[in-house]
Each structure stands twice: as C-alpha cells, then as structure tokens.
Amino acid sequence: MKILVYGINYAPELTGIGKYTAEMAATLQAQGHDVRVVCAPPYYPEWRVGKGYSALRYGREHRDGVALWRAPLWVPNRPRGVRRIVHLASFAASSLPVVLAHALWRPDVVMCIAPSMLNAPAAWLVARLCRAHAWIHIQDYEVDAAFQLGMLNGSLLKRTALWVERTLLRRFDTVSTISKKMLERAADKGVAPARLVHFPNWADVAAIRPLGRRSALRETFRIPADATVVLYSGNMGVKQGLEVLAAAAVELVDREDIVFVFCGNGPVRDAIHALCGPMKNCRFSDLRPAEELNELMNLADIHVLPQRHDAADLVMPSKLTGMFASERPVIAMAQSGTELYEVVAPRGWVIPPGDGHTLAQAIERLADDAPLRAELGQMGRAFAQAVLSREAVLGEFSNTLHARVSAKARRRARESAPIAAAPVEMIEDSVADTDVAATR
C-alpha cells in the first residue's frame, strides 16, 4: 500500500510523538509498504529547531527508507496559549501545499497524527480526493488539555473548538488513540464505535533492557555509588506537574543517599532549576543522545511519572513504556479509576497527583527497600515484553490497517459495480405478469 503520514513531529526527536511516528513509519516501510511523511523539522522537547535543520525552508530527506517532506514552522520559546496555536497554525499553513500535492501520488491511506488537529482538514481532503482510507491517530487531546490546564480560556472559544474537533473526528474512516479511556472520550465526541481502534504506544524491549551493571552515567553526573537515583526524563511542560517532584526533592534534601536527576527540556525547566538547581541532591541535564537512552533508563533506581490531576486520561504518558522496559520500579501520580492508575498499580507505586509530601514518602519507602524495587521492576519488565513490545503493538496495528483498507476497497467496488442486466426471459415474464394484473 501507499501510505501518507501527516504530523508535525518526527525523528530525530528523541522523545514523545515524533519517536513513535517515526518508528511506525519505518516499520511499515520495512514491511513492504511505500511510506511518505509530511512533517516539521525537529524541535521537541527543546522548543528550538535542531542543528542542521531550518525553521524557514522546506526540505526533503530519507530516514530508515522513508521519504520525508519537511515544512517550515514558527517555534516559540514559551509555547503557551495563543503562541502555541500560532505555532501549530504555522505548520498547518506551510505544509498545506505539500500535503495537497501528494494527492497526485494517490495514496491508499492518509494518516493524520494529532496533535495537531489543525492538520486534520487537509488530511481528510487529500483522502477524499484520492478515495483513500482517512485515518486519524490521537496521541493527545490537545483541545481538552488546553482548556483544562488553563492554556486557553473562554466559553465561546471552547464550544467552537470542541464543535470543530467533533465535526472533524466524525468524518474520518478510522479514529485511533493510545488508551482505552481516550477511546471512550472519542466515543463521547460522537465517533461511531465501529470506527474506533486502540493503538497504544510501545516499548523497544530489545533497545531498552536491564544492563546488569551500574549505568555509566552515574560517573557523568557525579552520583555516589551507594546513592539511590530518582529519575525524571522527558518533556518539562505544564502537563507534567514537575513542581510536585521539585517539592519532594526539597523535602528530601537532607537524604544524601537519594539523588534526583531531571533530564529534559521544556517551558518549565528554568523554574524547576531555579528552585532545585543549587541543591546538592539534584542534577539537571538535557536529553541524552539516542545511543545513550538505555544507559539513561538504567541510571534510575526509581522512575517518577508526575502528572497533574486535571490532565488525567487526556494523555497516556509515552515515557511509561520505556520505564517498564528498563526493569526499574515506577512511581506514578494518578487517580483511582484512570487508565494510568490501572496500568501502573499492579506493578508499580501509585499516589494521588499534586502532593509533594506523599511523593517524598513513596520515594523514601522504595529507596529503603531494594527487594521491593527489584520485584516491581521485574513485574514492569514482564508487562512490557508481553503487552507493550514494539513487535506486538505494530504487528497488530499492521493487521488492523490492512483489514480496514481492504474492507473499504471491497465496499467501494460494490458501490461502483454496474447493475447486472436481467435475462431477457425474466424481463418478458415480468412484463407479461404486469399486463395480466392490469386486466383484472
């Protein structure tokens, strides 16, 4: 099949949506499909365009056999409110002629990755022009999150944005998302159940695996050999609730045997660094290169997944898969009844969001109990291998994609087939019956 993928984020971004979109596209290409991608230059999570790329020019390249078209965009230093909308709109506008031109290529599938929903109208239009299967994959309910987290305000604006979102979603042949709770939200927005697909994020359990030794990054960060490392790695944005982790670090500042590592970039990093940077129990780092990812995941003795209460079930944090795969225990913030709680609770430690003191207590409890850490880590690794492996998730996705595209092709063939002519004798018999009936 010819598959056109349309989304703002892509490799070489090391974390978040770009990582998963790139691995999906590369896997489909390796399976024999012809895959093209329209995306932006890499900018996430640093919120600046990567070295060697331009925010002002169009570009083309090949990565893992996949042909890429890069469209320019504006990247704000602080992606909040209207600035974030302008950022997303800049890519939607600049990429529009590129994605429309691909209608001449006549793809069999057009797959839009959300965020951003601003790309959805063009993706749907190209699919309709080509009579292709229109598929939208939701990594994040950006509209809901923007209002619930206070990034945008106004009842009229909210009603309008949600109406547009619902209207767009109902027009796609398939709507997929990464968690069952997010599927329920799509159904609440009016998407027919028959069009919904569960397509979770995955872990590369071969690339992220227990090392069986101390991570070499301990020396890089000057961490004592006997210290317990509490690691947060990923985007440092508003949704993550990192101020709670910072509060826990402040509370545990006198525990010289517990070291907090904040690894990543984002709009709240400066504020967190201002609070914790001078403290002897904290280390800060940019994201590590891809070749050091497994060393980074193994740096942790405890992974921490902070989460704001008002972001629950709007997103399923993608970093969770790598945490489980590393065979290290996870402390997550989630309310009972949310999907994040249901995933972590049987094999990790779950506490309510927003409470730095409770988080500090959980960290101390695990730091003082090495056997419990080992047990939880092994349970998480087993779950990642059985349920979250890249091969399992993408294998099922590929089968679902093929089945849905084939079913649509069969329906289209039936609809366009000419009505078979009835045999002459049947027509004559019918006319004769009509004549007889008319004389009675």
Secondary structure by P-SEA (a helix, b strand, c coil): cbbbbbccccccccccaaaaaaaaaaaaaaaccbbbbbbccccccccccccccccccccccccccbbbbbbbbbbbccccaaaaaaaaaaaaaaaaaaaaaaccccccbbbbccccccaaaaaaaaaaaaccbbbbbbccaaaaaaaaacccccaaaaaaaaaaaaaaaaaccbbbbccaaaaaaaaaaccccccbbbbbbbbcccccccccccccccccccccccbbbbbbbccccccccaaaaaaaaaaacccccbbbbbbbbccaaaaaaaaccccccbbbbccccccaaaaaaacccbbbbbbbccccccccccaaaaaaaacbbbbbbbccccaaaaaccccbbbbbcccaaaaaaaaaaaaacaaaaaaaaaaaaaaaaccccaaaaaaaaaaaaaaaaaaaaaaaaaaacccccccaaaaaaaaaaaaaaaac
